Amino acid sequence: MSLETLKIVPLGGLGEFGMNCMAVQWKDDIVVIDAGLMFPEDDMLGVNIVVPDISFLTENREKVRGILLTHGHEDHIGGLPWILSELNVPVYGTEFTLTLVEGKLEEHKLLDDADLIEMLPGSSFELGPFRVSPLRVTHSLVDCVALAIRTPVGTIVHTGDFKIDLSSPDGHPFDLQSFAELGKEGVLLLMQDSTNVDRPGFTPGELAVLPRLDEIFARTERRLFFTCFSSSIHRIKLAMDLAHKHGRKVALIGRSMDNATEIAQDLGYIDPPPGLLIHSGQLKDMPPEKVCVLISGTQGEPMSALSRAAVDNHKHARIEAGDTVVFSSRVIPGNEKPIYNVIDHLYRRKARVIHDDGRSGLIHVSGHASQEELRLMINLLRPKYFIPVHGDYRHLTQHVEVAVGTGIPQQAMLVEDGEVIELTAGSMSKTGKVATGRVLIDSGSATEAVEEMIIRDRKHLSEGGLVLAIITIDKMTGRQQGAPEIVTRGFAVNEQAMATELRQTIAHTIESSSIEERRDWMLIKEKVRSDLKRQIQKSTGRRPMIMPVILEI
Amino acid sequence: MSLETLKIVPLGGLGEFGMNCMAVQWKDDIVVIDAGLMFPEDDMLGVNIVVPDISFLTENREKVRGILLTHGHEDHIGGLPWILSELNVPVYGTEFTLTLVEGKLEEHKLLDDADLIEMLPGSSFELGPFRVSPLRVTHSLVDCVALAIRTPVGTIVHTGDFKIDLSSPDGHPFDLQSFAELGKEGVLLLMQDSTNVDRPGFTPGELAVLPRLDEIFARTERRLFFTCFSSSIHRIKLAMDLAHKHGRKVALIGRSMDNATEIAQDLGYIDPPPGLLIHSGQLKDMPPEKVCVLISGTQGEPMSALSRAAVDNHKHARIEAGDTVVFSSRVIPGNEKPIYNVIDHLYRRKARVIHDDGRSGLIHVSGHASQEELRLMINLLRPKYFIPVHGDYRHLTQHVEVAVGTGIPQQAMLVEDGEVIELTAGSMSKTGKVATGRVLIDSGSATEAVEEMIIRDRKHLSEGGLVLAIITIDKMTGRQQGAPEIVTRGFAVNEQAMATELRQTIAHTIESSSIEERRDWMLIKEKVRSDLKRQIQKSTGRRPMIMPVILEI
């Protein structure tokens, strides 16, 4: 790697959705953009979250000046506990983002050691050789920024997540002027969100759901249950406004809904009129047509308030015949089963369910830019070079095509995690690779990594269960002491009959081994394992994990 | 239950998708409609398939006259090996359906004992007190029938799966006349497929995909890979016709694609012109613009031919830059991740991918009737009573509304699995419940049930792994012999350090127990388990399965 170049090193989110993380290096200074997580796939058993491998950062730990956060969604901040536990550097974010980060770090007892520094949209600051300007963008969350970073070779811009919402519901408009100004000054590289690159046109603004939701509030005769992502502060505010307009009091139910609303209120994003909010315990005393319940559980999470209410297992949220339940959210792929399970239970209670099935009107909008907004951003910034970020390989491919189609960038490049890009004022090229990958964090933890081998064992155990054979050997004679103990878990057979069969197999394996072999217990263990495996597969067709344990006494 | 009534007892498929199975009883005679399976949900670890609990049938085994199959999809025939292994009765089906059944029973060594009887669409036959008329319907599969069953109280009709395809691609039209005739004679009860009740309008016919697929064949310059459900005989035929028209030879790759095509050829549904089919080994010698590869793997199944080809790991199916891959199929909910994983790999090989993303034109159609077809069927049959089948609770609810909306049935009733319906010529009512449920069949098997407890153990093992503590006790003295052996699997900690800690805990538990307690090894085992559990959770936050084993020597 040359020393007089700017290096871009994506560590996560290029070639996958989630765990967004990218390093930007000039000589001995590195800044990191975002520190996200990914949720585990089905076969990552017992895994809590997935975070990027940051060995590139830990190997260069003395160079890392800080982590810059674009906004507070989990795929941008959720990896922070893990990253900070490996590499404690200053974290920069806007007020709202840092409030979410604080809660997260406190939960994992990392807050005391953390150095959180607030960024103000529109106010630039120095970080090593870089001058960082957070620029306000609009998104489904509040207080989101893109990052313009002035470097010795030119200005690079990372959009973070965004859409161009021309009616920003919190009164903080998208900072078109600053982007245009940057475009005039000259932008070397644009790195832009690819999430919705497969959608033509413009993404509707947050307020586009207002007419249909207003109609639903107007037509609802009994209780109205309203669920949305708890981070959708705009949506929560809108629901409260509509409840107020239509003479309904609002109760908040569910921990995530409570937390998000409290933070949003503290920071002034939500300011409900006095008396609008009621305690959920008051619901039972209110006429059904006078209440709106904001409840968490859009994805059918089994322990969420809505899932429990749907099976009549929530103290305060009781759903009765004729009540209305609105899902102002999307189905995250993979969650169809639990969500439709909840919807079915709501139908069983004779509730009216309105969800985003393509036939319910506009009750949810995406937070990510569609093709025309992506083109508009490229036109505003007129970058010399272009790299798509945040997406699977096919999104990155399509985004390169969209960028090239504008006729603006000299070069648009498809880059994946771990590829090192070097930039000068007049060139962009791939020059190397660094180690990247997914670190699996174990359940019940945010910082404890779990190895592939452990997951493989869990997978084996989960598919076939376990057969344990404990063989006791007399140290003096080398003979078995009594019959082996056979114990199974998660293995579906008649244990008694199977035990007899397996004891014979073990006896045969040991007896047919030579004296030399019998002195090598590791060898005998392997022979027993492989003979039991063959025997069990022959007689049951199944493949449990087989654990022979040999005790010498 | 009264004796002079017809009883309808749904055992599966009413309140869920899949494992369709329904009993129809008149006095001492029972016939069963369909014997389907369901695919396991994510948390059913190590489960191969899910089939209905048929204790109602086994408790009345001397009354069961036979199983009538409407068509050959897995959710209608996949439970047969299990059911026949519990209850060997004659199985009635059309020619194509029985051919699929034969293959399935042979695989599980049940064919020799099976009594398979062919039904001819349009030909009635007697079965106990019933006269059964299979009526030809159209669907995504071939040789599908509805069943009209004349009973002592009147005629009942079960639609099976259907849509009303007015251009049936196999030349066997939907038998509108017979349905109309039944309607004229009088139908007591209609039981109708609810799968697409949430879709307004008509479902497009199978040939509706022709124009867009023709265009794709015409515009493809290099190799064309075409994947569809292997049971979609119509689609396979269409792809072969288009290949022929556009001067491409056809290679079949993938076991399920091979099997289905062979059966369809044997039965005359597909009749490729001589020389059209080539062996997959010949592909490498053919110019890329002269071949079409029919390949299995629409759902991204990891071992499917397409998934392997996508990572360049298939002997014959090599996908190169500029090749086209068409997914003429839908994404079954829950399969998004593996499918998009395959699509991403195809993009990496620079293939052009065309899949049903809502923006690729009509390349796939559903096989199930939409609302207008459901209404048309009700209008043809003019049933007195109506029960929706095949659907989640919300589909059944909506279907009752659709039926009532036609103004035709006197009564439409939402019925779930296990509810017993009694019919006379002038009444329909719910009169009881029978035991129903899901039987989980273990991996590697089609007939071995696995208990809930086993699945719970697997779940526990999969989430936290296993900690095994083997404690050796001297029978004479009641004291530990040496230190306990600690073994872990799927549990992510430093095993050495953990072992030392846990040995101390065990020693403490045993020493602090009274002499009486120490004589009761079951009790000691429980105390050790609970102390280890507390200790592990305290020091690691995790919850592995803990198995203390006590050996007395």
Interface residues (C-beta under 8 A of the other chain):
Chain A: G15 E41 D42 L45 G46 D198 P200 P333 G334 E336 K337 Y340 I343 D344 H345 Y347 R348 V353 D357 R359 D392 Y393 R394 T397 D442 S443 G444 S445 E448 A449 V450 E451 I454 I455 D457 R458 K459 L461 S462 E463 G464 G465 L466 L468 I470 T472 Q481 G482 E485 V487 R489 G490 F491 A492 T540 G541 R542 R543 M545 M547 V549 L551 I553
Chain B: G15 E41 D42 L45 G46 D198 P200 P333 G334 E336 K337 Y340 I343 D344 H345 Y347 R348 V353 D357 R359 D392 Y393 R394 T397 D442 S443 G444 S445 E448 A449 V450 E451 I454 I455 D457 R458 K459 L461 S462 E463 G464 G465 L466 L468 I470 T472 Q481 G482 E485 V487 R489 G490 F491 A492 T540 G541 R542 R543 M545 M547 V549 L551 I553
